Amino acid sequence: MTTESIGMRGGRGRGSKREAAETTWSHPLNPEAGMSPMPTDPREIDAALRAGKISLRLTPYYGFRYGERGVRFTRSDSAFLATLPEHDEATIKRQIEWLAGVLANRGMPSVLLEQHLRVLARELTRAVPEKRDFYRALVVASDGLRARRAALLPESAGRPIAEAFPAAAGLPNTWRTRGTGHLLVAAVADERAGMRNAVPSLEAFFLDETTFPARFVAAARETIARARGA
């Protein structure tokens, strides 16, 4: 996950007290993350960092597209998410939906946040088992994202489209190539959820013929078109 302005949602007027504070405080995990909240318990911080590393391994796309900057924001975003279970259900839902929109419009379909929330909940529970009931809220939030995605583009329709991508692109049928298809389909679901830049932000990367061969680009374009028609 990578975003330039993660934090509890709220305005940042120019010259505000918050803006002034940001000029004198550097986020310990990512200097570019501003005043993004993070846990005070070192066990939770370590768990958030482990979860970030796992998500980066599960989704090589992060590294391919966002490089080291993506790693830094994965660290700070994961730490921010680890603070959410301390809030009420409505606040958690609002923050997750806000973050999902920010990320999807920057090229990271919300299915990736959905996945990360589960990884994070698991790592936090292992690190601080006495708070497992709190961390369950992250799984509930993940379930909410999944339910919205399935309602907008049912898996029965989207999965075959996603999994046809490797053959269409002339690539081996591996978890990584299938993953690309699933990202493209998931972006269409986000678009239907009102995230207007969800598909264009992914197209900016996967339809770039200076990065990918023409057959790959054609397959990506076809996958998006089929998902939009599903």
Beta strands, then each sheet from edge to edge (+ up, - down):
end
